[in-house]
Amino acid sequence: MIHGYRSWQSQVLLQMMAFSALTAIAFVVFGLDDNSQALGLREGSVRAVVALSLVPLFTILSVYLYGSLAASSQLQTARNLARSDALGMLAILPPSQIVGVLDKSNQIGSSAVG
């Protein structure tokens, strides 16, 4: 799904650039070009294309970053641990990676390990 989304955004970007090139060619053919500006287009046209090109670029980057982060963080559960194993695991893991500790009755707390 992410790959198809990136392809769609890339196609929009390419179509925008192709449209700008065709506009520049049409301006030259009809004598409307401005030699003092980039690509012979009117003032601000190239800046607008660059600004509009950044929107799909940031969208692609955001979707890729979200997809890679969502796939890498998985919640794992350790069940039926002996008290010594649970204490050892709690000593090794950083507190930011521990979501919760359940006792034998599945109540949140530390009575089973503390």
N, C-alpha and C positions, 0 to 999 in steps of 0.2 A: 504494500500500500504506500509506504513512504517513497519507494522508488518511482512509482507512477506519479505521485504528487510532484516530485522533483522534476520529472520529465515534462509535466504540464507547465510548470513555472519556467523551465528553460525554453519551451516553445513560445511562450508569451514574450520572453525577453528577445528571442531571435526575431519574432514577428515585428516587435517594436523597432528593432534596429533595421530590419528590411524596409519597413514603412518610412523610416527616416531617410534611408538611402534613396528610395524612390521619390520622396519629396524633394530631396536635393537635386536629383536628376531632372525632375519636372521644373524646378525653379530655373535651372540652367537652360532648359529647352525653351521656356517661355520668356526668358530674359528677366526674371525676377530675382536673380541671385544677387547677393551682397558680398563683394570680394573682401570686404573688411571683416567679415564674420566667419566663424568656423563652418566648414562644409558649404558655405554660400547660403546658409539658412538665416532666417531673421534672428535678431538678438534674443538670447535666452532659450532658443530652441534646443541647442546642444546641452545646456544646463538642465533643461526639463527632462531630456532623454536620460541623462546620467542620474538625475534624482529618481525618475520612475524606474530605472534599472536597479536601484538599491532596494526597492520594496520587495521584488521577488528574491533578490539575493538574501536579504535578511529573513524572509520567510523560509527559504530553503535551509539556511543555517539554523534557524530555530527548530524546524521540524527534525533535522538531522541530530541536533544536540539533545532534544527531548527524547528522541528514539534511542539514542545511545545511552543516555542516563537512565531511562526507564527500564531498559533491558539489563543493566548492570546491577541494579539494586533489588535483590530478591529477599523476601522475608523467609528466614529459616527457623524452624522450631526444633528444639531438642526435648524429647519426651522421655519420661520414666528414667531419669538419671538418678544414680545413687547420690547421696548428699555430698560425698567427697568429690565426685565428678562435677556436680553442679557448682560447688565452691571453687574448684579449680578453673572451671570455665569462666566464672564471674571474675576471677582474679586476672585471667589472661585478656579478656575482651575489654576494650575501652568503654567507658560508660555511655558514650554517644552511640554505640552500636547495640545497646541493650534496650529493647522496647519494654519488656516487662518480665516479671518472674511470677509463675503460678505455683501455688502449693498443691498438694494431692487432691484437694477438692475443687481445683480449677478456679480458685479465688485469687485475685491479684494481691500479692503480698510477698513476704519473704520468710514465712514460717517454715517452709519446707527446706530452705537452704540456709537460713540465717539463724 
